Amino acid sequence: MKKYCFVALLILAIILIGCSGPDTEGKTFKILYYANGATSGFPPEDSNLYMSGDTTTVLPEYTLKKDGYKFQYWNTKPEGNGEIYHVGDTITVKNYDIFLHAIWAKLP
């Protein structure tokens, strides 16, 4: 009997919570750029608010510099093992803020 009550409660919880995921209707999201070890300058600032599904262009590094390194691209992970975005790429906003970290290549 306890097993049936648990299953019934679980089904009720799923129905009440819903299975469609988070409600993002009307919510806005940001694209945030991070220097990720730069020694000077500032990352670009995108002050726009985006809805899920909106697209925009990935910004350049502007004044960011890192001694002994050259800017390569932006990545969703500071270690560089996430999604790669090059300057000028189109990025599609999802149901969350997007964090882009500068990825640097060591100069010879």
C-alpha angles and dihedrals in degrees: 000000000000090000092055092049091051092050091047091050091048092052091047091051091051091050093048095045095040132222100243096090127237119348105243099164108134093004121126131212137201137221109221125192123208129198094220099200100338113159095210143008131038132274118247117272121222106195094180123113115220135201120222108279096026117130131213140167121266110246127233123252091254108185098357115127134170119195111248093007140089124217110251110174145308123276133189089230124054090224090058097244097113133075114322122224123184123205108278095022118134114246124197116214115231130193093294144046114282119226116202120192125197113247116208132204118210113242117236 
